[in-house]
Amino acid sequence: VQLQASGGGLVQAGGSLRLSCAASGRTFSTSSMGWFRQAPGKEREFVASISQSGYNSDYADSVKGRFTISRDSAKNTLYLQMNNLEPEDTAVYYCAGRTAYCRSCIYVRADDYGYWGQGTQVTVSS
């Protein structure tokens, strides 16, 4: 599976962006998916994850209530809606996927994921 992330950009604090991650191949529907981010000088960190079914999700505490992860299996696309953005959200955002062991399974560790997109830059100005 190949992943192509897009939708990043420059936005003012309080603004919104929607990231997309287009997946090629036929395994998207059987995959759990996630978003991670990496700021300069920091380690890659978990942002959000969604199960194969789409009914289960999890978020980092820092983004709960502001970000929403979703997926459209008909379009083989993963999304991350980001609202009320803060300068601390500035990072390169990566989408990731892995074969799911169950339809409700979600994964929060980067090591759990087997394939990654190339990343998209999000910059939030104060």
C-alpha positions in Angstrom: 0.0 0.0 0.0 1.2 3.5 -0.8 0.1 6.5 1.1 0.0 10.1 -0.2 -0.7 12.8 2.3 -1.9 16.3 1.4 -3.7 19.3 2.7 -1.0 20.9 4.8 -0.3 24.6 4.8 0.1 27.9 6.7 -2.8 28.9 8.9 -3.3 31.4 11.7 -4.0 30.3 15.2 -7.6 29.4 15.6 -7.9 28.4 12.0 -8.7 25.0 10.5 -7.2 22.6 8.0 -8.2 19.2 6.7 -5.5 16.7 5.8 -6.1 13.9 3.4 -4.2 10.6 2.9 -4.9 8.8 -0.3 -4.2 5.1 -0.3 -3.4 2.9 -3.3 -3.9 -0.8 -3.3 -6.7 -3.0 -2.1 -5.7 -3.3 1.6 -7.0 0.1 2.8 -10.4 -1.5 3.7 -8.7 -4.0 5.9 -6.3 -1.6 7.5 -6.2 0.4 10.7 -5.0 3.9 10.1 -3.4 6.7 12.0 -1.9 10.2 12.0 1.4 11.1 13.6 3.4 14.3 13.6 6.9 15.4 14.1 8.0 18.9 15.1 11.6 20.2 14.6 13.9 18.7 17.2 11.2 16.4 18.6 10.3 12.8 18.2 7.4 11.6 16.1 4.3 11.6 18.2 0.8 10.0 18.0 -2.1 12.2 16.9 -5.1 10.0 16.1 -6.0 6.6 15.0 -9.1 4.9 13.5 -10.1 1.3 13.3 -10.7 -0.7 10.1 -14.5 -0.3 10.7 -14.2 3.4 11.2 -16.3 3.2 14.4 -13.4 3.3 16.8 -10.9 6.1 17.2 -8.4 7.5 19.7 -6.7 10.8 20.1 -3.7 12.3 21.8 -4.8 14.4 24.8 -3.3 17.5 23.2 -5.7 17.3 20.2 -8.9 15.9 21.8 -11.9 18.0 21.1 -10.1 19.9 18.2 -9.1 17.1 15.7 -11.3 14.5 14.1 -10.1 11.5 12.2 -12.3 9.8 9.6 -12.0 7.5 6.6 -13.9 6.9 3.4 -13.3 3.4 2.2 -15.1 4.0 -1.1 -12.4 6.6 -1.8 -9.6 4.8 -0.1 -8.9 8.0 1.8 -8.1 8.9 5.4 -8.8 12.4 6.8 -7.8 14.5 9.7 -10.0 17.6 10.3 -8.1 20.0 12.5 -9.9 22.9 14.1 -8.9 25.6 16.5 -5.2 25.1 15.6 -2.5 26.3 17.9 1.1 27.2 17.2 2.1 24.0 19.1 0.4 22.0 16.3 3.1 23.1 13.9 4.8 19.9 12.5 5.1 17.6 9.6 2.0 15.3 9.7 2.3 11.7 8.5 -0.4 9.2 7.8 0.3 5.5 8.5 -1.4 2.2 8.1 -1.2 -1.4 9.1 -3.2 -4.6 8.6 -5.8 -4.8 11.4 -6.2 -7.8 13.6 -9.8 -6.9 14.2 -12.3 -4.5 12.8 -12.4 -2.5 16.1 -8.6 -2.5 16.7 -6.8 0.8 16.9 -3.0 1.4 17.4 -1.2 4.3 18.9 2.4 3.4 18.6 4.4 4.4 15.6 6.1 0.9 15.7 2.7 -0.7 15.2 2.4 0.7 11.7 4.0 -0.9 8.6 3.5 1.7 5.9 3.8 5.5 5.9 3.0 8.5 3.8 5.6 11.1 2.9 4.3 13.8 5.3 2.7 17.2 4.8 3.8 20.4 6.6 1.4 22.2 8.9 2.5 25.6 10.1 0.3 27.6 12.6 1.3 31.2 13.1 0.4 33.1 16.3 
